[in-house]
């Protein structure tokens, strides 16, 4: 199992220091939230993109990919019924694909729950179709940049669109493209009331990435979730991708979160 960690928990750290620390702890990769680097990825010039890629490599790390795609800039909405708003979002999704490829990332996690909700005057089916159309229009560029777009099911407390792993897997099957897959997130799966081990087995053929966190939103080891059966399920299904630590409470500090999460996960593998 390869472990990565998301960068946004290191709130005031520069990337160089984050990379050095997580490599020293033993992580294999880092997942980048673009909004932590700039208000829009178009502000990140080719030189800096190359520097990020080379710095990760110099530390023996992979840039696994990017997430929190639409939190900045403001005004993005993946499946909005307004054609112009949706077009702008599609343009920015293409900018994100280029950025991800430029820094060496392979996976783009489409979470951003409030930029994908089914609006009150819209149907689920129409929202579904618009979402698929945006993804499908971007997939040729994803192939060119060697990037896989991954739909992230998020629980009903965060969004009313694509809440379960089974729904995300359905979208993967309908789009039917090797550069469109899905991820499973431990916290979101628990919050939706799903059996995480069963979900892993159910969507093993559609899944290309995995978020590791406690049901509380803390890091592994900071709550009550037992990661032994979760990691066993990933092993039993021959999962070969990354498990990336994503947390929502940064109070303990980035280094403490990174160290305890890694220790918890590696101990879980040993068990």
C-alpha positions, 0 to 999 in steps of 0.5 A: 500500500502506498500512502500519501497526504494532502498538503492543506493541513500544513497551513503556513508551511511552504511546499519545500518543507512539507515535502521534506517532512512527509518523505522523512516520515515515510509517505510515498506521495503528496496530494495538492489542493490548488487553492493553497498555492494560488487563487487560480492555477492559471497564476502558477507559471510553467517555471513554478510547476516544473519546480514543484515536480522536481522538488517532489522527485528530489524528495523521493515523492510522487505528486499523486494529484489534486483535489478541492478543485472548484473552491477557488476561484469563486463562481464555479459550478460543475453542472449548473443549468446556466450554459455560460457558468457551466462553460466557464467551469469546464474551461477551468477544469481543463486548466486544472487538468493541464496543471495536474499533468504539469506537476506530475499528478495522475489523479484529479479528485472531484469533490467540491460538494457545494459546486455540484449540488442539484439546485432546487428547480432542477432534477437529479437526472438533468444534473447528472446528464450535465455533469457527464457532458462536462467530464466527457468534453474534458477527457481528450485533454485528460488523455493528453496530459495522462490524468485520470478524473475521479468522481468522489462520492460525498455524503448527504450532509455535504451535497445532494448529488452522488452520495454513495460509492455505488452512484459514483461507480454508475457514472464511471460505467456510463462514461466508460473511459479509462481516464474517468474513475472514482475514489472512496473516502472513509469519512464520507462513506461512514457519514452516508451510513454505508459499510466501508468494507462492502463499498470497497468490494462493490466498486473495486473495478471502478476505483482509482484512488482512496481517501483515508480519514476518521469518521470524525474528519480527523486523521487516522488514529485520532478517532475510533475507526479501525483501519485494519479491515479497511486496508485488508479490503483494499489488499483483498481487492488487489488495489494498487493505487494510493491511500491519501490522508485527508483531514478536516480538523487541523488543530493538532498541527500538520506534523502531528497529524502526518506522524500519527496517521502514518503510524496508525496506517502502517500498524494496521497493515502489520495487523 
